[in-house]
Structure formats: C-alpha cells, structure tokens
Amino acid sequence: MDLNLTEEQDMIVGMVRRYVREEILPLELDLDPDADELQPEDRERLVEKTKEMGLYGLDIPPTYGGPDIDLVTRTLIAIEMSQHRAGLYAPCYGTFGGAGLAQLFEATDEQKEKYLYPTLRGEKRGFFGLSEPSGGSDPARAIQTKAVQDGDDWIINGGKLWISGADKADYGLVFARTDADKGRNGVTCFVVDTDTPGFHVRRIVHTLRSAHYATELQFEDMRVPAGNILGELNRGFAIANDRLTRQRIPYAAGCIGVAIKAQEMALEYVPQRETFGAPLSTRQAIQWMLVDNEIDIRQATWITLDAANKANQGQPFRKEAAMAKLVATEAGGRVVDRCMQMFGGLGVAKDLPFERWYREMRIRRIGEGPNEVQRHVIARELLGASLR
Ligand SMILES: Cc1cc2nc3c(=O)[nH]c(=O)nc-3n(C[C@H](O)[C@H](O)[C@H](O)COP(=O)(O)OP(=O)(O)OC[C@H]3O[C@@H](n4cnc5c(N)ncnc54)[C@H](O)[C@@H]3O)c2cc1C
C-alpha cells in the first residue's frame, strides 16, 4: 500500500480540516457541551457548504447522488470529521448528510420508494434493531424475537434492547427468527414502520453517551406484510453482518480523529503550563505520555487504512476491520486518558472536550461488537478450519 496521499486525497483532507476548524469549532464555543445538534439556521448554512465542497451525502453511492469516494478517502475524511467535541457520535453534527441504513440500497424498488429515498432526502429516519436482552455479542444465537407467517403477512413477537434512535425513527430494520432450527440461517430482516400496531418503544436511562438515547423495543403481535422483508427469507443475518463489518472502519477512524485532536491540544498546552518552576514539557513523565500517544495514533491509523485499502481492492477484510476496530478504540481510550491527566483539573472540566471524549470513547469498546468478540473474529480467521 502506498503510504502517501494522492493529490486529490490531500486536497479533500485539507478542505475537511479547514471546515472543522473554521466552521464547527467556533460554533462549539457556544453550544451546550453535551449537544449533538446545531441550531437549524447553522445546520442549513453548513449543509450548503458541504454541498459546495462536493462532499454532501458521504456514504450515498454515486448512482444515488452521493460523491464518488473510495473507502480509503472516506476513512481519511472520517478521521478529520471527528476532531471536535461531539466528533465521536455526531461528527460535524451531521452536516455531511448520511446514507441512513446502508442495507436499503439492496431493497426492492417499492421499498426504496417508501424508505430509502425519503431517508436520503432527510424526510425519514430509521433504526437498526439487532441486539436483544438475551445478548448482542452473538446475535445469531441470541435472537429470540420470532416472526410467524400468517397469509401474506408475518406476525412478530419479541423485543430488542440498546437500539439507537428508535424513539425518533419512522421505520427500522428488525431482525427476527423465522426458522428455529437453522441458527444464523434462520433469521430474516423486516422493515417495520414505527406506527405499526403492536410496536412499542421506550427510552433507556442515559448511557455514557451525551445524546442519542438508546431504546428498548417490544413487539406484540405486530403484523408486517411479506413485502417488507428486506433481501431473502432466512438470509437476514448476512445483511446484518455485511453492514457491521464495513461499519467498523469509519467507527475506528472516528476514534483516531479524536485521539489526534486530544494529542494536538496536549502538545500546545504542556510547553505553556509550569509546575515546580519549569514547563510540563520538560518532564520526562509528560514526554513519555506524548510519545506513547503518538505511537498509539500511528498504529491505529495504519491498521485502519490497511483495512480500508483491502476493502477497496475487493479483498477479504473481515480480520482487518476487526483489528482496526479493536486497536483504534483501545488506543483512542488510552490517548484521551493520558491527555486528561496532562491537563489536570481542566482535563475533567466540561469546558474542554476531554470529559465527553472519555465517556463516549468508553462505549466504543462495547458498541459495534465488543472487543473480545473482535479478538474472537481475528482468532477464527487465523486458526481457520482447526477451530471448527
Ligand atoms: C449506546 C449503545 C448503542 C447501541 N446501539 C445499538 C443499535 O442501534 N442497534 C443494535 O442492534 N445494537 C446496539 N447496541 C448494542 C451493542 O451492539 C451491544 O451492547 C453489544 O453488541 C454487546 O451486547 P450485550 O450488551 O448484550 O453484551 P453481551 O453479549 O452480554 O456481552 C457482555 C460482555 O461479554 C464479553 N464477551 C462476549 N462474548 C465474548 C467472547 N466470545 N469471549 C470473551 N468475552 C466475551 C464482552 O466483554 C461483552 O462486552 C448499542 C449499545 C450501546 C451501549
């Protein structure tokens, strides 16, 4: 892999970096430290800017009007976009638009009309409902929500847990067991409108995340037409897995961006702050924290770009994506923690972004598949048939 950026990548990275510094960081001076949304007028103005930059609708395939960007460039952009206080869970406050649920690009024409296009126009929102109270690490075995066929409809009973944004969604993807005897080949993905009778949603008490409530869902005799099956019957798990593998790369990149910003702030601060008659930067204890940060950031960056590069080239990248998620979430946590320490009391004050990053980064070792499960995925790839 060529470690140098192409001229185009260099230009795009520079453009996004300026955007974050000139547009997002000044707005954050006046926003609540836990905010995850901009004022509507600021949002509108900034969406116009990202459109002018040619980067609006980042994850939307070009055939649907999104920019033509490969995954390495997308990863570089994600690293830049997260370099501000809300960067982990609301990078640039959504002003680059979003593709919503990527699985809908595989939907039927009718499903696209009803769910995909309104989502791309910003008129509808969806949720991704995989995890259940019985466990999220191994959903293929844990899913207990059942769908039973009744004429042209399916009747769904069960529940989901930890589902992000379902309280504000118009529809969502619900993974349900349609064949009890077939394990991962007995799960089907249904697109479900949140106003369907029998659909109940409840916000869970806040997690460490500043905004975006997680929710609990209950389905009671919820009737869903067979036309709302996404993909094929009993093949829902393949849809879920594909999304989760790809998603791990920008997820890792967000952690790297935050770590880069934290390190930049520490490098500016320690030469200015004096204790015992000398700047902090002259103390070896501090220098070593900065060195360890730099190594953590570099390792995570190259491992994540390697995963993006493999995916770009159409090579298998499950192991690499798992490594990127694992390394970047753990490195990001260590870097933010060390920077907090260097800033002393200020490090834990809400005036600076460290306390939000510290809380939200902790979730990253659990969300999108806990890191122990990533290790399990990597071990399975390394050991191959001998484990089966
Ligand atoms: C804020 C937040 C938002 C979320 N949003 C969504 C969402 O939108 N949609 C959705 O479907 N899910 C969502 N989740 C769920 C998330 O994906 C699950 O929490 C995660 O997969 C872990 O599942 P679990 O909590 O049931 O833990 P469990 O499956 O019970 O696992 C508990 C712990 O056991 C350990 N462990 C598990 N397996 C192994 C193993 N093989 N070897 C060693 N140790 C192991 C890990 O440390 C793991 O953290 C969200 C979670 C959070 C916290």
The ligand as an ORCA input file, in Angstrom:
! r2SCAN-3c Opt
* xyz 0 1
  C     -25.011      3.238     23.452
  C     -25.284      1.956     22.719
  C     -25.925      1.990     21.480
  C     -26.233      0.799     20.796
  N     -26.916      0.862     19.600
  C     -27.335     -0.300     19.017
  C     -28.166     -0.268     17.839
  O     -28.512      0.801     17.305
  N     -28.597     -1.449     17.317
  C     -28.257     -2.664     17.843
  O     -28.680     -3.676     17.315
  N     -27.454     -2.730     18.957
  C     -26.997     -1.584     19.559
  N     -26.216     -1.632     20.700
  C     -25.916     -2.935     21.294
  C     -24.474     -3.345     21.219
  O     -24.160     -3.747     19.914
  C     -24.338     -4.473     22.274
  O     -24.376     -3.867     23.558
  C     -23.070     -5.234     22.115
  O     -23.097     -5.975     20.924
  C     -22.866     -6.209     23.308
  O     -24.009     -6.962     23.568
  P     -24.533     -7.076     25.083
  O     -24.615     -5.709     25.651
  O     -25.767     -7.886     25.095
  O     -23.385     -7.858     25.860
  P     -23.188     -9.431     25.939
  O     -23.419    -10.068     24.624
  O     -23.936     -9.932     27.113
  O     -21.633     -9.498     26.283
  C     -21.149     -8.967     27.536
  C     -19.643     -8.909     27.513
  O     -19.127    -10.226     27.460
  C     -17.887    -10.238     26.795
  N     -17.920    -11.263     25.742
  C     -18.905    -11.517     24.864
  N     -18.587    -12.552     24.041
  C     -17.343    -12.955     24.414
  C     -16.451    -13.974     23.962
  N     -16.735    -14.784     22.929
  N     -15.256    -14.094     24.593
  C     -14.936    -13.295     25.633
  N     -15.736    -12.322     26.108
  C     -16.921    -12.147     25.507
  C     -17.662     -8.828     26.239
  O     -16.794     -8.125     27.101
  C     -19.034     -8.211     26.296
  O     -18.966     -6.796     26.452
  C     -25.860     -0.454     21.365
  C     -25.187     -0.488     22.609
  C     -24.893      0.693     23.287
  C     -24.200      0.621     24.627
*
